[in-house]
Amino acid sequence: EAGVTQFPSHSVIEKGQTVTLRCDPISGHDNLYWYRRVMGKEIKFLLHFVKESKQDESGMPNNRFLAERTGGTYSTLKVQPAELEDSGVYFCASSNTQGNTIYFGEGSWLTVV
Amino acid sequence: AQRVTQPEKLLSVFKGAPVELKCNYSYSGSPELFWYVQYSRQRLQLLLRHISRESIKGFTADLNKGETSFHLKKPFAQEEDSAMYYCALSGGTSYGKLTFGQGTILTVHP
């Protein structure tokens, strides 16, 4: 069974540009989560999808971040325009309906210069 | 507000020595506590959860509500235990909405 996959694994962009991160959850997992860890800080929750619906987006830092999960399969997280403080690792995770174990992807490293 | 504190950023022990990674939390209700581990070049993965009361890879963790702690222990550390360890808390209805500590890098020397 394939795990949670994220793309790209690494991205370097200039301040003001746009980046889109993609997450493919484990097949059949309705729950999808985004987290991020910025330099020197702990891993923080961003948002939670149940299928295509945003269940909880309380962790989204500001309106430069837009997450979508059209069709309830893969999800994208767009940062537009990117700022220096957005640099970090963005993790995606998924779980099944019972939701008692979540599985993480390897993360997407974002560097904004 | 819920918070998880791991006071040690780095912890070094020798192979065969006991190891304890500390975790304290603050939460007003009844939390679910977890330990996650990230080995070098691997993804973050669940090590154990307090409700299971199980031992994984020789590690155990007991939830102490009086001290609001969930320390991770292993009596005899192995070199392959070297990794980043995160303590995490889930306080809502969703297991996936986790509050993480800053993590502790454990290095086990031969």
Interface residues (C-beta under 8 A of the other chain):
Chain A: G3 V4 N31 Y33 Y35 K41 E42 I43 K44 F45 H48 Q55 D56 F91 A93 S95 G99 N100 T101 I102 Y103 F104 G105 E106 G107
Chain B: V4 Q42 R43 L44 Q45 L46 Y86 S94 Y95 G96 K97 L98 T99 F100 G101 Q102 G103
